[in-house]
């Protein structure tokens, strides 16, 4: 089968053996897959992964239990052991022996087929298209913030970053009725957020110690510094980015201001699918391009451009 393979920082489209599902897993035939910032960071060396990339997908179960055969599915990306302490305590996304689809120890979805545990799979509602379904995983990651901290209509919230994930985070936080501000660098991306809150492009206009909550999703040191400076004492800083390099910051200032620092990663799929199915979150404006799997290298080049949001791979 065809797949997009990462090795030693280099990408290539190559033929690899089609996978046979081990016990407890299903083989999924990919229909659509999305390139996200984590994929781009893996190419830049954020984590030493070798293999097939990709973790945002919609596919059809080809080998699996009868109730899923032929059904369109999305899937949670952490494959867990079920028996370690983290799994027993219902912290499965931090399983001590986990593999992560297209990221850690498990070939991903930028291929014609891949396998994933049956328990990870969620059926896609009929009225959710393949294109829109690929947003389930990042939308779930955006919703994770509200699983970790309380966000209310009285909170002043800053989102730093207007990219792929920042767009979804802003849309989900806006549903809380909070006083939302999004800081970005791209006029066309900020325009998409104008109806969800205040969209600005000047970091100097963000007053110090102004916000109750700041969400950093740029993946760079300047974004972190801006988010940190914007927080009032006893504010909460949520980190949604992965960083390819080291991040330096004043730890003493975090202590003095009693800042709560929250790392935030994967989130709940069921409410993400519900938001897509009922049209509460419209992801259509975030799709900027589609490429066939065989043209994956050009797709990655396109996705890495600063002005671009979601690039999809059409596999079927």
BELTAGI-V441969 format. One record per backbone hydrogen bond with DSSP energy under -0.5 kcal/mol. NH is the residue of the N-H (numbers start at 1). CO is the residue of the C=O. E is the energy in kcal/mol with one decimal. If there is no record, write none. Layout:
# BELTAGI-V441969
NH CO E
NH CO E
This chain:
# BELTAGI-V441969
3 14 -1.7
4 110 -2.7
5 3 -0.7
5 12 -3.1
6 51 -3.1
7 10 -2.3
10 7 -1.9
12 5 -1.8
14 3 -2.5
14 12 -0.6
16 1 -2.6
25 22 -2.0
26 116 -2.6
27 63 -2.4
28 26 -0.5
28 114 -3.0
29 60 -3.1
30 28 -0.7
30 112 -2.0
31 58 -2.7
32 58 -2.1
33 313 -1.8
34 56 -1.8
35 311 -2.4
36 34 -0.5
40 36 -1.6
41 37 -2.8
42 38 -2.3
43 39 -1.7
44 40 -1.4
45 41 -0.7
45 42 -0.8
46 41 -2.6
49 47 -2.5
51 6 -2.3
53 4 -1.5
54 102 -0.5
56 34 -0.6
57 55 -0.6
58 32 -2.4
59 73 -2.3
60 29 -2.7
61 71 -2.0
62 27 -2.9
63 27 -1.6
68 65 -1.8
69 65 -1.2
70 61 -2.7
71 68 -2.5
73 59 -3.0
74 122 -2.3
76 120 -2.3
79 77 -0.7
79 99 -3.0
80 78 -0.6
88 84 -2.6
89 85 -1.9
90 87 -1.6
91 86 -3.4
94 91 -2.1
95 92 -2.0
98 95 -1.2
99 79 -1.9
100 104 -2.9
101 77 -2.6
102 106 -2.1
103 100 -2.7
104 100 -2.1
106 100 -0.5
108 52 -2.4
109 54 -1.8
110 53 -2.6
111 109 -1.8
112 2 -1.5
114 28 -1.5
116 26 -1.6
118 24 -2.5
120 117 -1.6
121 118 -1.5
122 74 -2.7
124 72 -2.2
128 125 -1.9
129 127 -0.6
133 129 -2.6
134 130 -1.3
134 131 -0.6
135 132 -1.7
136 133 -1.9
139 135 -2.5
140 136 -2.5
141 137 -2.0
142 138 -1.9
143 139 -2.2
144 140 -1.3
145 142 -1.1
146 143 -0.9
147 143 -0.7
147 144 -0.9
148 144 -1.4
148 145 -0.5
149 145 -2.3
155 152 -1.6
157 155 -0.6
157 179 -2.5
158 213 -2.5
159 181 -2.7
160 158 -0.5
160 215 -3.2
161 159 -0.7
161 183 -3.1
167 163 -2.6
168 164 -1.2
169 165 -2.8
170 166 -2.5
171 167 -1.8
172 168 -2.3
173 169 -2.7
174 170 -2.1
175 171 -0.7
175 172 -0.6
176 173 -1.8
177 174 -1.5
178 173 -0.7
179 155 -2.5
180 178 -1.2
181 157 -2.5
182 198 -3.1
183 159 -2.9
184 182 -0.5
184 200 -2.4
187 185 -0.5
190 186 -2.7
191 187 -2.0
192 188 -0.7
192 189 -0.6
193 189 -0.5
193 190 -1.2
194 190 -0.5
194 191 -0.9
196 193 -2.0
197 193 -0.9
198 180 -2.7
199 197 -0.6
200 182 -2.9
200 198 -0.5
203 201 -0.6
205 202 -1.8
206 203 -1.7
207 205 -0.9
209 229 -2.3
210 207 -0.8
210 230 -1.7
211 230 -3.1
212 156 -1.8
213 156 -1.9
214 236 -2.5
215 158 -3.1
216 214 -0.5
216 238 -3.1
217 160 -2.4
217 215 -0.6
224 220 -1.8
225 221 -2.6
226 222 -2.3
227 223 -2.4
228 224 -2.7
229 225 -2.4
230 226 -1.7
231 227 -0.6
231 228 -1.1
232 211 -2.5
234 257 -3.1
235 232 -1.6
236 212 -2.2
237 260 -3.1
238 214 -3.0
238 236 -0.6
239 237 -0.5
239 262 -3.1
240 216 -2.6
240 238 -0.6
241 216 -0.5
251 249 -1.1
254 250 -1.1
255 251 -1.6
256 252 -2.8
257 253 -2.4
258 255 -0.9
259 254 -2.4
260 235 -2.5
261 259 -0.6
262 237 -3.1
262 260 -0.5
263 261 -0.5
264 239 -2.2
268 140 -0.5
272 268 -0.8
273 269 -2.7
274 270 -2.0
275 271 -2.1
276 272 -1.7
277 273 -2.6
278 274 -2.5
279 276 -0.5
280 275 -0.9
281 275 -1.5
282 280 -0.6
283 281 -0.7
286 283 -1.8
287 284 -1.5
288 286 -0.7
288 310 -2.9
289 310 -1.2
291 312 -2.4
293 314 -1.4
295 292 -1.8
296 293 -1.7
299 295 -1.7
300 296 -2.3
301 297 -2.0
302 298 -2.4
303 299 -2.6
304 300 -1.5
305 302 -1.6
308 305 -1.8
310 286 -2.6
311 35 -0.6
312 289 -2.6
313 33 -3.6
314 291 -3.2
314 312 -0.5
315 31 -1.8
315 313 -0.8
316 31 -1.2
